[in-house]
Amino acid sequence: MTPSSAGDRFAAFRHKSYTRFFFARFLGAFATQILSVSVGWQMYDQTGSAFYLGLIGLVQFLPALLLILVTGSVADRYNRRAIVAACMVLSSLCAAAMLGLTLADAFEPTIVFAILVLFGIERAFAAPAVQSLAPNLVPIADLANAVAWNSSSWQTASIIGPVAGGLLYGASPVLAYSTSLAFFLGAAVLVILVERPAQRMSNKAVTKDTLLAGFRFIFGEKIVLGAISLDLFAVLLGGAVALMPVFARDILTLGPWGLGLLRAAPGIGAILVAIALASYPVRHNAGVFMFVGVALFGAGTIMFGLSQTAWVSILALMLMGAADMASVYVRETLIALWTPDEVRGRVNAVNMVFVGASNELGEFRAGTMAHFIGPVAAVVVGGVGTLAVAGLWAFGFPQLRKIDSLEAPEPQTVK
């Protein structure tokens, strides 16, 4: 790999392996969005339970939590590209299982939750491997550009995927699950075509110390700890994704296509910010930029919870997506730059559990609260909590708030 010139907005794509990885990640994310929209709508349509919607997030999060000491170590000790490819194949099996249940007209919540547990196991192994593979595919000079495009890959899928999922499900659940299956298989093929990159694998014997190296690094590096925990608590409180079927059907009176539009709205806001950041990266006041993003995410959540008009709700969700993208860009760049490669998988395993806690566990929080106090109150209370977290972390982690530029620190090694 050779470094690209500074200011090149397509710098990461000058590297063939990264290009294949980018499109593989896009297809996998697209398939995940279609599957998520379809399962959520089908579950709510069959059960009418907001609590069950919350359980969808919980059963996908628990595997990442329970396997946290294993998944990161695997990503550091073995071929990350092979891990990602195997995970894409496992995702294909999950989509095929949902397709089979639908074809047989045998939808049963218990069976669906079992499939989602398997999907959660796949994501638990895939997440640290995916996050750790990207920095191996580009030189350090192009890493921030790659992070911005990585985020745009997910966010683009988050725009198109939910809309496509809603339209496909509205036409036929079989068509929705078939498309998800095809995209997962396509992602697996593209990952296999990525040339095996250089990777500093951990060759230390597996001990308690090596398994806990990711935790030790994070808690010893206040910049990384502050960035990860900020996202954890902000999205844990502010997430409203699990309740979108409720808002789409009962509050905004929209159908499956409307649910897809709501799910796509955060991605629209996020991709606009991602494209802007790829062209005009943050040069100064990166820490402040991230905290402002979290605060705006909380404000958008409150706006969404209070809205009873579709276009206002969509604008609020776009604001949430744009603000979250700003925060994610800074956080992921900091983690990628400050983490040594030989421990990157274990650090990213911890990071992705935190991300999973903020997303899937946040969905469980929202669904449970909605069950007891109603969906509107559950979302608004969460948005207020996110604003509070932004303020508390800004003063509790001054090192993070004072981060100026997103440049690599001095090289680090793990003892």
C-alpha positions, 0 to 999 in steps of 0.5 A: 500500500502506498499513501495517497496525497493529502486532501484526496476525498477518495484516498481510501479507494486508491487501494483495491482491497479496501474498495472490495471491503467497502462494497462488502460492508455495504451489502452486509449492512444493506442486508442487515437493514432489510432483515431488521425492518422485516423482522420488526414489522412481522413481530409487531404485526403478529404480537402487537407487543412493544416489549417483544420489539425490545427483546429483539434488541436484547437477544442480539446484544447478549451474545456480544456481551457473553463472548466479549473475551473470546471475539476480540482475541479471535480477531487478534489471533486469526485471519480477520478477512476469513472471520468476516467471510465466515460471519457473512455466510452465517448471516446468510443462514439466518436470513434463509431461516427467516425465509423458510419460516415465512414460506411455511407460514410458521412465524413463532416468536420463540423460533425467531428469537433463537434465529436472532441469537444466532445472528447476534453470535455472528455479529459478535465475531464479525464486529471486532474483525470488521473494525480491525480489518479496515485499518490493515487495508490502507496506510495511516495517512488514509485512515481518517478518510477510510473511517469516514467512508466506512461510516458512509457505507453503513449510513448509505445502507441505512438510507436505502436498506430500510426503505427497500425493506419496507417496500419489499416487505409490503410487496411480499415478506418472502421477497424481503428475506430473499433479497437479504439472503442474496446480499449477505451471500454477495458480501461473503464473496467480496470479502473472500476476494480481498487480498490477505493484508498484513496483520500484526497478530498476537502470538502470546499464550491465551491467559487471563491477562491477554484476554483482558488486554482490551479492557486494560488498554481502554481503562488505561487510556482516558481518551478512548474510555471517554469516547466509547462510554459517551456513545454507550450512555448517549445512545442507550438513553436516546435510541428510539429505533425499536419503537419505530413500528409503534410510531409508524403504525399507531402514532403517525399512521403509516404502513410498512413503507412508512416504517422504512422511511422512518428507518431511513431518515437517520441515514439520510442525515448521517450520509450528508455529514459523512460525505462532508467529512470525507471532503472536509475533515475535522482539523481542529476542536474535534472533541468539542465537535463530538460533544456538540454532536451528542447534544444535538442527537438528544435534542433530535430524539426529544423532537421525534418523541413529541412529533405527531406529524410525519415530516417533522418526525422525519426531520428529527430523525435526520437531525439525529442521524447527522449528529450521530455521524459527527460523534461516530466519526471522531470516536472511530477515528480516535480509537483506530489511531490510538490503538496498537494493531496487536490489541486492536481486535480485543479493543474493538470487541469491547467497543462493539459490545459498548456499541451493541449495548447502546443500540440493542440494549437501548432498544430493550430499554425503549421497548420496556419503558414504552410498555409501562409509560407509553412510547412518547414518554419513553422516547422523550425521557431518553432524549433528556437523558442523552443531553444530560450525558453530553454535559456530564461527560464534557466535564468528566473527561476534559482530555476528550473535550480538549482533543484538537486534531485527529492525528496519530499519537506517538506509536504505542505498544501493549505490554 
